[in-house]
């Protein structure tokens, strides 16, 4: 159920169906979900693990827009369990940060 919700949530962001304050709130929800522990491999019942997966499903949907929010990217790449278990994703997000340095974009506060 959170898989579908995460995908829908991410698609709303990807297709610019939320903006301004609502966009900031949506991005914050995804960031907070990503900060939850993914739990031990194979454990699909912990609430924190479910929230983490929600965040991952959502993020996957709007990765193409990450270059628009370099500050948001910097928050994501600082999450320890993402650096440890999802190095490819962190590298991809760091690339989005570098891309954003080439062209200034609006920032969204999510801290």
Gaussian input, Z-matrix of N, CA and C with variables (Angstrom, degrees):
# hf/3-21g

backbone

0 1
 N
 C     1     B1
 C     2     B2     1     A1
 N     3     B3     2     A2     1     D1
 C     4     B4     3     A3     2     D2
 C     5     B5     4     A4     3     D3
 N     6     B6     5     A5     4     D4
 C     7     B7     6     A6     5     D5
 C     8     B8     7     A7     6     D6
 N     9     B9     8     A8     7     D7
 C    10    B10     9     A9     8     D8
 C    11    B11    10    A10     9     D9
 N    12    B12    11    A11    10    D10
 C    13    B13    12    A12    11    D11
 C    14    B14    13    A13    12    D12
 N    15    B15    14    A14    13    D13
 C    16    B16    15    A15    14    D14
 C    17    B17    16    A16    15    D15
 N    18    B18    17    A17    16    D16
 C    19    B19    18    A18    17    D17
 C    20    B20    19    A19    18    D18
 N    21    B21    20    A20    19    D19
 C    22    B22    21    A21    20    D20
 C    23    B23    22    A22    21    D21
 N    24    B24    23    A23    22    D22
 C    25    B25    24    A24    23    D23
 C    26    B26    25    A25    24    D24
 N    27    B27    26    A26    25    D25
 C    28    B28    27    A27    26    D26
 C    29    B29    28    A28    27    D27
 N    30    B30    29    A29    28    D28
 C    31    B31    30    A30    29    D29
 C    32    B32    31    A31    30    D30
 N    33    B33    32    A32    31    D31
 C    34    B34    33    A33    32    D32
 C    35    B35    34    A34    33    D33
 N    36    B36    35    A35    34    D34
 C    37    B37    36    A36    35    D35
 C    38    B38    37    A37    36    D36
 N    39    B39    38    A38    37    D37
 C    40    B40    39    A39    38    D38
 C    41    B41    40    A40    39    D39
 N    42    B42    41    A41    40    D40
 C    43    B43    42    A42    41    D41
 C    44    B44    43    A43    42    D42
 N    45    B45    44    A44    43    D43
 C    46    B46    45    A45    44    D44
 C    47    B47    46    A46    45    D45
 N    48    B48    47    A47    46    D46
 C    49    B49    48    A48    47    D47
 C    50    B50    49    A49    48    D48
 N    51    B51    50    A50    49    D49
 C    52    B52    51    A51    50    D50
 C    53    B53    52    A52    51    D51
 N    54    B54    53    A53    52    D52
 C    55    B55    54    A54    53    D53
 C    56    B56    55    A55    54    D54
 N    57    B57    56    A56    55    D55
 C    58    B58    57    A57    56    D56
 C    59    B59    58    A58    57    D57
 N    60    B60    59    A59    58    D58
 C    61    B61    60    A60    59    D59
 C    62    B62    61    A61    60    D60
 N    63    B63    62    A62    61    D61
 C    64    B64    63    A63    62    D62
 C    65    B65    64    A64    63    D63
 N    66    B66    65    A65    64    D64
 C    67    B67    66    A66    65    D65
 C    68    B68    67    A67    66    D66
 N    69    B69    68    A68    67    D67
 C    70    B70    69    A69    68    D68
 C    71    B71    70    A70    69    D69
 N    72    B72    71    A71    70    D70
 C    73    B73    72    A72    71    D71
 C    74    B74    73    A73    72    D72
 N    75    B75    74    A74    73    D73
 C    76    B76    75    A75    74    D74
 C    77    B77    76    A76    75    D75
 N    78    B78    77    A77    76    D76
 C    79    B79    78    A78    77    D77
 C    80    B80    79    A79    78    D78
 N    81    B81    80    A80    79    D79
 C    82    B82    81    A81    80    D80
 C    83    B83    82    A82    81    D81
 N    84    B84    83    A83    82    D82
 C    85    B85    84    A84    83    D83
 C    86    B86    85    A85    84    D84
 N    87    B87    86    A86    85    D85
 C    88    B88    87    A87    86    D86
 C    89    B89    88    A88    87    D87
 N    90    B90    89    A89    88    D88
 C    91    B91    90    A90    89    D89
 C    92    B92    91    A91    90    D90
 N    93    B93    92    A92    91    D91
 C    94    B94    93    A93    92    D92
 C    95    B95    94    A94    93    D93
 N    96    B96    95    A95    94    D94
 C    97    B97    96    A96    95    D95
 C    98    B98    97    A97    96    D96
 N    99    B99    98    A98    97    D97
 C   100   B100    99    A99    98    D98
 C   101   B101   100   A100    99    D99
 N   102   B102   101   A101   100   D100
 C   103   B103   102   A102   101   D101
 C   104   B104   103   A103   102   D102
 N   105   B105   104   A104   103   D103
 C   106   B106   105   A105   104   D104
 C   107   B107   106   A106   105   D105
 N   108   B108   107   A107   106   D106
 C   109   B109   108   A108   107   D107
 C   110   B110   109   A109   108   D108
 N   111   B111   110   A110   109   D109
 C   112   B112   111   A111   110   D110
 C   113   B113   112   A112   111   D111
 N   114   B114   113   A113   112   D112
 C   115   B115   114   A114   113   D113
 C   116   B116   115   A115   114   D114
 N   117   B117   116   A116   115   D115
 C   118   B118   117   A117   116   D116
 C   119   B119   118   A118   117   D117
 N   120   B120   119   A119   118   D118
 C   121   B121   120   A120   119   D119
 C   122   B122   121   A121   120   D120
 N   123   B123   122   A122   121   D121
 C   124   B124   123   A123   122   D122
 C   125   B125   124   A124   123   D123
 N   126   B126   125   A125   124   D124
 C   127   B127   126   A126   125   D125
 C   128   B128   127   A127   126   D126
 N   129   B129   128   A128   127   D127
 C   130   B130   129   A129   128   D128
 C   131   B131   130   A130   129   D129
 N   132   B132   131   A131   130   D130
 C   133   B133   132   A132   131   D131
 C   134   B134   133   A133   132   D132
 N   135   B135   134   A134   133   D133
 C   136   B136   135   A135   134   D134
 C   137   B137   136   A136   135   D135
 N   138   B138   137   A137   136   D136
 C   139   B139   138   A138   137   D137
 C   140   B140   139   A139   138   D138
 N   141   B141   140   A140   139   D139
 C   142   B142   141   A141   140   D140
 C   143   B143   142   A142   141   D141
 N   144   B144   143   A143   142   D142
 C   145   B145   144   A144   143   D143
 C   146   B146   145   A145   144   D144
 N   147   B147   146   A146   145   D145
 C   148   B148   147   A147   146   D146
 C   149   B149   148   A148   147   D147
 N   150   B150   149   A149   148   D148
 C   151   B151   150   A150   149   D149
 C   152   B152   151   A151   150   D150
 N   153   B153   152   A152   151   D151
 C   154   B154   153   A153   152   D152
 C   155   B155   154   A154   153   D153
 N   156   B156   155   A155   154   D154
 C   157   B157   156   A156   155   D155
 C   158   B158   157   A157   156   D156
 N   159   B159   158   A158   157   D157
 C   160   B160   159   A159   158   D158
 C   161   B161   160   A160   159   D159
 N   162   B162   161   A161   160   D160
 C   163   B163   162   A162   161   D161
 C   164   B164   163   A163   162   D162
 N   165   B165   164   A164   163   D163
 C   166   B166   165   A165   164   D164
 C   167   B167   166   A166   165   D165
 N   168   B168   167   A167   166   D166
 C   169   B169   168   A168   167   D167
 C   170   B170   169   A169   168   D168
 N   171   B171   170   A170   169   D169
 C   172   B172   171   A171   170   D170
 C   173   B173   172   A172   171   D171
 N   174   B174   173   A173   172   D172
 C   175   B175   174   A174   173   D173
 C   176   B176   175   A175   174   D174
 N   177   B177   176   A176   175   D175
 C   178   B178   177   A177   176   D176
 C   179   B179   178   A178   177   D177
 N   180   B180   179   A179   178   D178
 C   181   B181   180   A180   179   D179
 C   182   B182   181   A181   180   D180
 N   183   B183   182   A182   181   D181
 C   184   B184   183   A183   182   D182
 C   185   B185   184   A184   183   D183
 N   186   B186   185   A185   184   D184
 C   187   B187   186   A186   185   D185
 C   188   B188   187   A187   186   D186
 N   189   B189   188   A188   187   D187
 C   190   B190   189   A189   188   D188
 C   191   B191   190   A190   189   D189
 N   192   B192   191   A191   190   D190
 C   193   B193   192   A192   191   D191
 C   194   B194   193   A193   192   D192
 N   195   B195   194   A194   193   D193
 C   196   B196   195   A195   194   D194
 C   197   B197   196   A196   195   D195
 N   198   B198   197   A197   196   D196
 C   199   B199   198   A198   197   D197
 C   200   B200   199   A199   198   D198
 N   201   B201   200   A200   199   D199
 C   202   B202   201   A201   200   D200
 C   203   B203   202   A202   201   D201
 N   204   B204   203   A203   202   D202
 C   205   B205   204   A204   203   D203
 C   206   B206   205   A205   204   D204
 N   207   B207   206   A206   205   D205
 C   208   B208   207   A207   206   D206
 C   209   B209   208   A208   207   D207
 N   210   B210   209   A209   208   D208
 C   211   B211   210   A210   209   D209
 C   212   B212   211   A211   210   D210
 N   213   B213   212   A212   211   D211
 C   214   B214   213   A213   212   D212
 C   215   B215   214   A214   213   D213
 N   216   B216   215   A215   214   D214
 C   217   B217   216   A216   215   D215
 C   218   B218   217   A217   216   D216
 N   219   B219   218   A218   217   D217
 C   220   B220   219   A219   218   D218
 C   221   B221   220   A220   219   D219
 N   222   B222   221   A221   220   D220
 C   223   B223   222   A222   221   D221
 C   224   B224   223   A223   222   D222
 N   225   B225   224   A224   223   D223
 C   226   B226   225   A225   224   D224
 C   227   B227   226   A226   225   D225
 N   228   B228   227   A227   226   D226
 C   229   B229   228   A228   227   D227
 C   230   B230   229   A229   228   D228
 N   231   B231   230   A230   229   D229
 C   232   B232   231   A231   230   D230
 C   233   B233   232   A232   231   D231
 N   234   B234   233   A233   232   D232
 C   235   B235   234   A234   233   D233
 C   236   B236   235   A235   234   D234
 N   237   B237   236   A236   235   D235
 C   238   B238   237   A237   236   D236
 C   239   B239   238   A238   237   D237
 N   240   B240   239   A239   238   D238
 C   241   B241   240   A240   239   D239
 C   242   B242   241   A241   240   D240
 N   243   B243   242   A242   241   D241
 C   244   B244   243   A243   242   D242
 C   245   B245   244   A244   243   D243
 N   246   B246   245   A245   244   D244
 C   247   B247   246   A246   245   D245
 C   248   B248   247   A247   246   D246
 N   249   B249   248   A248   247   D247
 C   250   B250   249   A249   248   D248
 C   251   B251   250   A250   249   D249
 N   252   B252   251   A251   250   D250
 C   253   B253   252   A252   251   D251
 C   254   B254   253   A253   252   D252
 N   255   B255   254   A254   253   D253
 C   256   B256   255   A255   254   D254
 C   257   B257   256   A256   255   D255
 N   258   B258   257   A257   256   D256
 C   259   B259   258   A258   257   D257
 C   260   B260   259   A259   258   D258
 N   261   B261   260   A260   259   D259
 C   262   B262   261   A261   260   D260
 C   263   B263   262   A262   261   D261
 N   264   B264   263   A263   262   D262
 C   265   B265   264   A264   263   D263
 C   266   B266   265   A265   264   D264
 N   267   B267   266   A266   265   D265
 C   268   B268   267   A267   266   D266
 C   269   B269   268   A268   267   D267
 N   270   B270   269   A269   268   D268
 C   271   B271   270   A270   269   D269
 C   272   B272   271   A271   270   D270
 N   273   B273   272   A272   271   D271
 C   274   B274   273   A273   272   D272
 C   275   B275   274   A274   273   D273
 N   276   B276   275   A275   274   D274
 C   277   B277   276   A276   275   D275
 C   278   B278   277   A277   276   D276
 N   279   B279   278   A278   277   D277
 C   280   B280   279   A279   278   D278
 C   281   B281   280   A280   279   D279
 N   282   B282   281   A281   280   D280
 C   283   B283   282   A282   281   D281
 C   284   B284   283   A283   282   D282
 N   285   B285   284   A284   283   D283
 C   286   B286   285   A285   284   D284
 C   287   B287   286   A286   285   D285
 N   288   B288   287   A287   286   D286
 C   289   B289   288   A288   287   D287
 C   290   B290   289   A289   288   D288
 N   291   B291   290   A290   289   D289
 C   292   B292   291   A291   290   D290
 C   293   B293   292   A292   291   D291
 N   294   B294   293   A293   292   D292
 C   295   B295   294   A294   293   D293
 C   296   B296   295   A295   294   D294
 N   297   B297   296   A296   295   D295
 C   298   B298   297   A297   296   D296
 C   299   B299   298   A298   297   D297
 N   300   B300   299   A299   298   D298
 C   301   B301   300   A300   299   D299
 C   302   B302   301   A301   300   D300
 N   303   B303   302   A302   301   D301
 C   304   B304   303   A303   302   D302
 C   305   B305   304   A304   303   D303
 N   306   B306   305   A305   304   D304
 C   307   B307   306   A306   305   D305
 C   308   B308   307   A307   306   D306
 N   309   B309   308   A308   307   D307
 C   310   B310   309   A309   308   D308
 C   311   B311   310   A310   309   D309
 N   312   B312   311   A311   310   D310
 C   313   B313   312   A312   311   D311
 C   314   B314   313   A313   312   D312
 N   315   B315   314   A314   313   D313
 C   316   B316   315   A315   314   D314
 C   317   B317   316   A316   315   D315
 N   318   B318   317   A317   316   D316
 C   319   B319   318   A318   317   D317
 C   320   B320   319   A319   318   D318
 N   321   B321   320   A320   319   D319
 C   322   B322   321   A321   320   D320
 C   323   B323   322   A322   321   D321
 N   324   B324   323   A323   322   D322
 C   325   B325   324   A324   323   D323
 C   326   B326   325   A325   324   D324
 N   327   B327   326   A326   325   D325
 C   328   B328   327   A327   326   D326
 C   329   B329   328   A328   327   D327
 N   330   B330   329   A329   328   D328
 C   331   B331   330   A330   329   D329
 C   332   B332   331   A331   330   D330

   B1=1.4550
   B2=1.5331
   B3=1.3464
   B4=1.4687
   B5=1.5221
   B6=1.3149
   B7=1.4593
   B8=1.5274
   B9=1.3082
   B10=1.4680
   B11=1.5224
   B12=1.3180
   B13=1.4648
   B14=1.5263
   B15=1.3240
   B16=1.4678
   B17=1.5121
   B18=1.3257
   B19=1.4694
   B20=1.5245
   B21=1.3293
   B22=1.4648
   B23=1.5249
   B24=1.3231
   B25=1.4633
   B26=1.5252
   B27=1.3278
   B28=1.4587
   B29=1.5161
   B30=1.3344
   B31=1.4650
   B32=1.5287
   B33=1.3128
   B34=1.4716
   B35=1.5271
   B36=1.3256
   B37=1.4711
   B38=1.5261
   B39=1.3222
   B40=1.4608
   B41=1.5280
   B42=1.3206
   B43=1.4639
   B44=1.5228
   B45=1.3395
   B46=1.4581
   B47=1.5270
   B48=1.3247
   B49=1.4515
   B50=1.5212
   B51=1.3282
   B52=1.4650
   B53=1.5230
   B54=1.3179
   B55=1.4600
   B56=1.5235
   B57=1.3175
   B58=1.4529
   B59=1.5318
   B60=1.3115
   B61=1.4604
   B62=1.5306
   B63=1.3280
   B64=1.4605
   B65=1.5279
   B66=1.3232
   B67=1.4654
   B68=1.5234
   B69=1.3150
   B70=1.4654
   B71=1.5177
   B72=1.3312
   B73=1.4629
   B74=1.5259
   B75=1.3232
   B76=1.4673
   B77=1.5307
   B78=1.3227
   B79=1.4686
   B80=1.5233
   B81=1.3214
   B82=1.4641
   B83=1.5249
   B84=1.3460
   B85=1.4665
   B86=1.5271
   B87=1.3162
   B88=1.4674
   B89=1.5301
   B90=1.3150
   B91=1.4669
   B92=1.5278
   B93=1.3206
   B94=1.4634
   B95=1.5262
   B96=1.3258
   B97=1.4663
   B98=1.5268
   B99=1.3352
   B100=1.4645
   B101=1.5223
   B102=1.3187
   B103=1.4663
   B104=1.5221
   B105=1.3253
   B106=1.4668
   B107=1.5243
   B108=1.3092
   B109=1.4643
   B110=1.5219
   B111=1.3395
   B112=1.4650
   B113=1.5244
   B114=1.3144
   B115=1.4600
   B116=1.5130
   B117=1.3224
   B118=1.4691
   B119=1.5198
   B120=1.3283
   B121=1.4674
   B122=1.5248
   B123=1.3266
   B124=1.4559
   B125=1.5208
   B126=1.3460
   B127=1.4653
   B128=1.5204
   B129=1.3101
   B130=1.4639
   B131=1.5199
   B132=1.3384
   B133=1.4581
   B134=1.5199
   B135=1.3212
   B136=1.4631
   B137=1.5255
   B138=1.3371
   B139=1.4663
   B140=1.5235
   B141=1.3439
   B142=1.4639
   B143=1.5175
   B144=1.3374
   B145=1.4594
   B146=1.5185
   B147=1.3234
   B148=1.4695
   B149=1.5267
   B150=1.3329
   B151=1.4642
   B152=1.5218
   B153=1.3268
   B154=1.4623
   B155=1.5256
   B156=1.3289
   B157=1.4725
   B158=1.5287
   B159=1.3343
   B160=1.4616
   B161=1.5313
   B162=1.3365
   B163=1.4680
   B164=1.5143
   B165=1.3309
   B166=1.4749
   B167=1.5258
   B168=1.3366
   B169=1.4677
   B170=1.5217
   B171=1.3249
   B172=1.4685
   B173=1.5278
   B174=1.3320
   B175=1.4666
   B176=1.5223
   B177=1.3121
   B178=1.4642
   B179=1.5383
   B180=1.3210
   B181=1.4656
   B182=1.5295
   B183=1.3411
   B184=1.4658
   B185=1.5284
   B186=1.3384
   B187=1.4738
   B188=1.5222
   B189=1.3307
   B190=1.4649
   B191=1.5249
   B192=1.3114
   B193=1.4672
   B194=1.5286
   B195=1.3233
   B196=1.4594
   B197=1.5288
   B198=1.3318
   B199=1.4668
   B200=1.5260
   B201=1.3263
   B202=1.4692
   B203=1.5317
   B204=1.3405
   B205=1.4608
   B206=1.5211
   B207=1.3287
   B208=1.4724
   B209=1.5346
   B210=1.3220
   B211=1.4684
   B212=1.5343
   B213=1.3142
   B214=1.4619
   B215=1.5304
   B216=1.3072
   B217=1.4744
   B218=1.5142
   B219=1.3280
   B220=1.4684
   B221=1.5203
   B222=1.3324
   B223=1.4673
   B224=1.5293
   B225=1.3185
   B226=1.4657
   B227=1.5296
   B228=1.3263
   B229=1.4739
   B230=1.5240
   B231=1.3238
   B232=1.4665
   B233=1.5327
   B234=1.3232
   B235=1.4706
   B236=1.5305
   B237=1.3383
   B238=1.4742
   B239=1.5334
   B240=1.3326
   B241=1.4687
   B242=1.5204
   B243=1.3289
   B244=1.4694
   B245=1.5211
   B246=1.3317
   B247=1.4673
   B248=1.5253
   B249=1.3322
   B250=1.4622
   B251=1.5238
   B252=1.3266
   B253=1.4538
   B254=1.5149
   B255=1.3243
   B256=1.4678
   B257=1.5255
   B258=1.3257
   B259=1.4692
   B260=1.5319
   B261=1.3320
   B262=1.4741
   B263=1.5186
   B264=1.3304
   B265=1.4638
   B266=1.5229
   B267=1.3201
   B268=1.4686
   B269=1.5304
   B270=1.3243
   B271=1.4687
   B272=1.5231
   B273=1.3158
   B274=1.4722
   B275=1.5334
   B276=1.3140
   B277=1.4654
   B278=1.5271
   B279=1.3295
   B280=1.4695
   B281=1.5293
   B282=1.3214
   B283=1.4668
   B284=1.5238
   B285=1.3402
   B286=1.4647
   B287=1.5278
   B288=1.3307
   B289=1.4722
   B290=1.5210
   B291=1.3238
   B292=1.4663
   B293=1.5224
   B294=1.3241
   B295=1.4630
   B296=1.5265
   B297=1.3240
   B298=1.4593
   B299=1.5253
   B300=1.3340
   B301=1.4667
   B302=1.5172
   B303=1.3321
   B304=1.4469
   B305=1.5326
   B306=1.3456
   B307=1.4615
   B308=1.5191
   B309=1.3402
   B310=1.4628
   B311=1.5182
   B312=1.3399
   B313=1.4525
   B314=1.5234
   B315=1.3163
   B316=1.4592
   B317=1.5228
   B318=1.3143
   B319=1.4613
   B320=1.5292
   B321=1.3206
   B322=1.4483
   B323=1.5097
   B324=1.3152
   B325=1.4624
   B326=1.5183
   B327=1.3415
   B328=1.4621
   B329=1.5187
   B330=1.3211
   B331=1.4690
   B332=1.4986
   A1=112.30
   A2=116.76
   A3=118.35
   A4=111.44
   A5=117.61
   A6=120.45
   A7=109.91
   A8=116.91
   A9=121.10
   A10=110.20
   A11=116.32
   A12=120.52
   A13=110.63
   A14=116.19
   A15=120.37
   A16=111.59
   A17=116.80
   A18=120.64
   A19=110.17
   A20=116.91
   A21=120.66
   A22=110.54
   A23=116.17
   A24=121.57
   A25=110.30
   A26=115.84
   A27=120.66
   A28=112.52
   A29=116.73
   A30=120.45
   A31=111.34
   A32=117.18
   A33=120.32
   A34=110.07
   A35=115.57
   A36=120.31
   A37=109.92
   A38=117.21
   A39=122.02
   A40=111.74
   A41=116.43
   A42=120.16
   A43=113.06
   A44=115.55
   A45=123.08
   A46=112.83
   A47=116.47
   A48=120.99
   A49=111.91
   A50=116.20
   A51=121.84
   A52=106.83
   A53=116.40
   A54=119.20
   A55=109.90
   A56=114.71
   A57=123.15
   A58=111.84
   A59=117.57
   A60=122.47
   A61=110.44
   A62=116.59
   A63=120.60
   A64=110.82
   A65=117.37
   A66=121.26
   A67=109.92
   A68=116.64
   A69=120.49
   A70=111.98
   A71=116.41
   A72=120.92
   A73=110.18
   A74=116.92
   A75=121.23
   A76=110.74
   A77=116.41
   A78=119.97
   A79=110.93
   A80=116.74
   A81=120.35
   A82=110.71
   A83=117.28
   A84=120.10
   A85=110.90
   A86=116.24
   A87=119.96
   A88=109.77
   A89=117.20
   A90=121.05
   A91=110.78
   A92=116.94
   A93=120.22
   A94=111.08
   A95=117.64
   A96=121.03
   A97=110.20
   A98=117.06
   A99=120.80
   A100=111.70
   A101=116.88
   A102=120.71
   A103=112.37
   A104=117.17
   A105=120.62
   A106=108.99
   A107=115.62
   A108=120.16
   A109=110.32
   A110=116.78
   A111=118.49
   A112=112.41
   A113=117.54
   A114=121.08
   A115=111.14
   A116=116.23
   A117=119.43
   A118=111.30
   A119=117.46
   A120=120.72
   A121=111.00
   A122=115.35
   A123=120.35
   A124=114.27
   A125=117.79
   A126=120.58
   A127=108.70
   A128=116.53
   A129=120.09
   A130=111.82
   A131=116.90
   A132=118.71
   A133=114.45
   A134=119.61
   A135=119.75
   A136=110.31
   A137=115.42
   A138=119.89
   A139=111.68
   A140=116.38
   A141=119.28
   A142=110.66
   A143=116.72
   A144=120.68
   A145=111.56
   A146=116.58
   A147=120.75
   A148=110.48
   A149=116.03
   A150=118.99
   A151=110.88
   A152=116.32
   A153=119.86
   A154=110.10
   A155=116.84
   A156=120.25
   A157=110.99
   A158=117.47
   A159=120.90
   A160=109.48
   A161=116.11
   A162=120.80
   A163=112.25
   A164=116.35
   A165=119.97
   A166=111.34
   A167=117.36
   A168=120.18
   A169=110.25
   A170=116.97
   A171=120.73
   A172=110.19
   A173=116.47
   A174=120.95
   A175=111.49
   A176=116.25
   A177=120.67
   A178=111.25
   A179=116.16
   A180=120.12
   A181=112.82
   A182=117.29
   A183=118.64
   A184=114.04
   A185=116.64
   A186=120.27
   A187=112.38
   A188=116.77
   A189=120.09
   A190=112.59
   A191=117.45
   A192=120.79
   A193=113.06
   A194=117.98
   A195=120.08
   A196=113.18
   A197=116.83
   A198=119.08
   A199=111.36
   A200=117.79
   A201=121.37
   A202=111.91
   A203=116.25
   A204=120.34
   A205=111.33
   A206=118.41
   A207=120.25
   A208=113.36
   A209=117.32
   A210=119.31
   A211=110.01
   A212=116.50
   A213=121.85
   A214=109.95
   A215=115.58
   A216=120.70
   A217=110.71
   A218=116.52
   A219=119.38
   A220=111.04
   A221=117.72
   A222=120.37
   A223=110.07
   A224=117.13
   A225=120.83
   A226=111.05
   A227=116.93
   A228=118.88
   A229=112.72
   A230=117.91
   A231=120.72
   A232=112.74
   A233=117.69
   A234=120.85
   A235=108.25
   A236=117.42
   A237=120.75
   A238=114.62
   A239=118.88
   A240=118.78
   A241=112.28
   A242=118.82
   A243=120.17
   A244=109.54
   A245=116.95
   A246=120.50
   A247=110.77
   A248=116.06
   A249=120.05
   A250=112.74
   A251=116.91
   A252=119.77
   A253=116.11
   A254=116.72
   A255=120.44
   A256=109.93
   A257=115.38
   A258=121.33
   A259=111.95
   A260=117.48
   A261=119.81
   A262=111.07
   A263=116.58
   A264=120.80
   A265=110.32
   A266=116.88
   A267=121.16
   A268=109.74
   A269=117.45
   A270=121.17
   A271=110.76
   A272=116.09
   A273=120.99
   A274=110.91
   A275=116.70
   A276=120.67
   A277=110.67
   A278=116.52
   A279=119.47
   A280=110.28
   A281=117.40
   A282=120.94
   A283=110.36
   A284=116.36
   A285=120.70
   A286=110.29
   A287=115.98
   A288=119.83
   A289=110.41
   A290=116.73
   A291=120.44
   A292=110.80
   A293=115.74
   A294=120.89
   A295=110.82
   A296=116.09
   A297=119.54
   A298=111.59
   A299=116.85
   A300=119.56
   A301=111.76
   A302=116.42
   A303=120.55
   A304=112.04
   A305=116.11
   A306=120.65
   A307=108.82
   A308=118.49
   A309=120.20
   A310=111.28
   A311=115.47
   A312=121.03
   A313=108.96
   A314=117.46
   A315=119.92
   A316=111.00
   A317=116.84
   A318=120.61
   A319=109.08
   A320=114.65
   A321=122.15
   A322=106.25
   A323=117.88
   A324=121.74
   A325=109.65
   A326=116.19
   A327=120.82
   A328=112.71
   A329=119.29
   A330=119.76
   A331=112.99
   D1=-41.35
   D2=177.61
   D3=-71.66
   D4=-22.61
   D5=176.01
   D6=-62.67
   D7=-49.89
   D8=-179.98
   D9=-64.66
   D10=-42.50
   D11=179.23
   D12=-62.49
   D13=-43.60
   D14=179.17
   D15=-62.32
   D16=-43.56
   D17=179.05
   D18=-63.36
   D19=-45.87
   D20=179.28
   D21=-61.61
   D22=-44.80
   D23=-179.65
   D24=-59.13
   D25=-46.92
   D26=179.70
   D27=-64.78
   D28=-37.05
   D29=179.26
   D30=-67.27
   D31=-34.53
   D32=176.37
   D33=-60.60
   D34=-40.47
   D35=177.99
   D36=-70.60
   D37=-47.10
   D38=-177.51
   D39=-57.28
   D40=-43.23
   D41=-174.55
   D42=-93.46
   D43=16.92
   D44=174.38
   D45=56.51
   D46=39.02
   D47=178.11
   D48=-89.69
   D49=-4.87
   D50=170.69
   D51=-127.81
   D52=144.65
   D53=-178.79
   D54=-148.10
   D55=170.97
   D56=175.04
   D57=56.96
   D58=-128.10
   D59=-175.68
   D60=-63.55
   D61=-40.70
   D62=179.81
   D63=-62.70
   D64=-37.75
   D65=177.37
   D66=-63.40
   D67=-44.07
   D68=178.54
   D69=-59.84
   D70=-41.32
   D71=178.73
   D72=-66.34
   D73=-44.24
   D74=179.90
   D75=-60.78
   D76=-45.39
   D77=179.09
   D78=-64.05
   D79=-37.17
   D80=178.74
   D81=-64.31
   D82=-40.61
   D83=178.12
   D84=-60.51
   D85=-42.78
   D86=179.65
   D87=-65.01
   D88=-44.38
   D89=179.56
   D90=-60.75
   D91=-45.36
   D92=179.57
   D93=-63.06
   D94=-37.65
   D95=177.65
   D96=-65.31
   D97=-40.64
   D98=179.70
   D99=-66.37
   D100=-26.46
   D101=179.79
   D102=-75.76
   D103=-16.41
   D104=177.68
   D105=-70.29
   D106=149.19
   D107=179.51
   D108=-65.91
   D109=135.00
   D110=177.29
   D111=-70.61
   D112=-11.94
   D113=-179.09
   D114=77.46
   D115=172.64
   D116=179.91
   D117=-66.59
   D118=148.82
   D119=179.25
   D120=-55.41
   D121=136.08
   D122=178.22
   D123=87.43
   D124=-13.20
   D125=179.25
   D126=-87.73
   D127=110.48
   D128=-177.78
   D129=-109.01
   D130=11.30
   D131=-175.13
   D132=-105.45
   D133=-17.07
   D134=-178.04
   D135=-70.57
   D136=140.44
   D137=-179.88
   D138=-62.21
   D139=-39.88
   D140=179.50
   D141=-64.51
   D142=-40.81
   D143=178.22
   D144=-63.02
   D145=-38.51
   D146=178.82
   D147=-65.69
   D148=-42.33
   D149=179.35
   D150=-65.33
   D151=-39.89
   D152=177.92
   D153=-59.96
   D154=-45.75
   D155=179.80
   D156=-63.73
   D157=-37.64
   D158=174.33
   D159=-55.78
   D160=-47.78
   D161=179.77
   D162=-61.68
   D163=-40.56
   D164=179.74
   D165=-67.11
   D166=-42.46
   D167=178.26
   D168=-62.67
   D169=-42.61
   D170=-179.72
   D171=-65.36
   D172=-48.79
   D173=-178.28
   D174=-58.36
   D175=-40.71
   D176=-179.56
   D177=-57.05
   D178=-32.65
   D179=-176.81
   D180=-73.23
   D181=-33.33
   D182=-175.66
   D183=-115.24
   D184=22.46
   D185=178.46
   D186=-55.19
   D187=-34.36
   D188=-177.57
   D189=-64.52
   D190=-19.42
   D191=-179.32
   D192=-97.20
   D193=-3.17
   D194=-174.73
   D195=-58.30
   D196=-31.62
   D197=-179.51
   D198=-60.99
   D199=-17.53
   D200=179.35
   D201=-75.36
   D202=-17.49
   D203=-174.58
   D204=-130.65
   D205=73.76
   D206=-177.16
   D207=-61.34
   D208=-34.36
   D209=179.28
   D210=-66.59
   D211=-39.42
   D212=176.68
   D213=-61.56
   D214=-44.40
   D215=178.00
   D216=-58.27
   D217=-41.95
   D218=-178.36
   D219=-63.70
   D220=-33.33
   D221=176.11
   D222=-67.30
   D223=-41.96
   D224=-177.84
   D225=-64.22
   D226=-46.45
   D227=-174.92
   D228=-70.96
   D229=-9.79
   D230=177.39
   D231=-87.93
   D232=-4.77
   D233=-178.72
   D234=-74.88
   D235=116.38
   D236=-172.98
   D237=-55.83
   D238=-46.79
   D239=-176.21
   D240=-71.21
   D241=-19.02
   D242=172.89
   D243=-74.34
   D244=-42.39
   D245=178.68
   D246=-61.92
   D247=-36.57
   D248=-176.69
   D249=-78.55
   D250=-47.79
   D251=-171.76
   D252=-101.60
   D253=-10.36
   D254=-175.57
   D255=-135.88
   D256=52.31
   D257=-175.41
   D258=-58.83
   D259=-37.60
   D260=179.44
   D261=-62.97
   D262=-41.44
   D263=178.47
   D264=-63.84
   D265=-44.56
   D266=179.94
   D267=-61.25
   D268=-41.94
   D269=177.92
   D270=-61.89
   D271=-41.94
   D272=178.68
   D273=-63.19
   D274=-41.18
   D275=179.52
   D276=-69.20
   D277=-38.63
   D278=176.91
   D279=-63.15
   D280=-35.55
   D281=176.14
   D282=-64.71
   D283=-39.20
   D284=177.38
   D285=-63.20
   D286=-36.31
   D287=177.84
   D288=-64.89
   D289=-42.42
   D290=178.86
   D291=-64.55
   D292=-39.71
   D293=178.13
   D294=-62.03
   D295=-37.49
   D296=-178.61
   D297=-69.63
   D298=-25.87
   D299=178.02
   D300=-68.04
   D301=-23.02
   D302=179.92
   D303=-73.33
   D304=-31.31
   D305=-179.57
   D306=-135.50
   D307=120.52
   D308=179.86
   D309=-62.15
   D310=140.14
   D311=179.97
   D312=-135.39
   D313=160.85
   D314=178.01
   D315=-66.05
   D316=148.72
   D317=179.62
   D318=-105.28
   D319=154.75
   D320=177.99
   D321=-125.91
   D322=126.57
   D323=179.72
   D324=-81.35
   D325=123.68
   D326=-178.92
   D327=-131.38
   D328=6.08
   D329=-175.42
   D330=-70.91

